[in-house]
Amino acid sequence: MTVFDYVKILADARNIPISRLEKECGLGNATIKAWEKSYPKIDKLYKVSSFFDVPLEYFLTGNTGDLSPSEKIIISA
């Protein structure tokens, strides 16, 4: 899975369009969509991580080990 895939899972679980997420995080249009084919800069990924209140590791590995049980349910939905 790509970083974009992990972001999309969280966004979909919370009914947040990617375009709104980009705006909320102060990112340019199609910035997150570009993560399907390239890796994001850490500062941009950190903004998304902070928005969703998940560890950066989740976006790189899909590891939900540090998430609470309720957060794991949201991600797996």
C-alpha positions, 0 to 999 in steps of 0.5 A: 500500500502507498502512503496515499492509501493509508491517508485515504483509509482514514479520510474515508472512515471520517467522511473527509474528502481529500480536497478538504483534508489538504485545505485543513492541513495547509497543503496544495491541491492534489498534494496528497493524491501525488503520494500515490506515486511518490513519498511525501516530505516529512513535514507534510506527512506530519501535518496529516498525522497531526490532523488525524492524531495518529503516529507517523509510523501508521502511514509508512507501515500500516502498523496500528499498534500505538492506536487506541482500540476505538481508533483501530475500529475507525481505520478498519471500517 
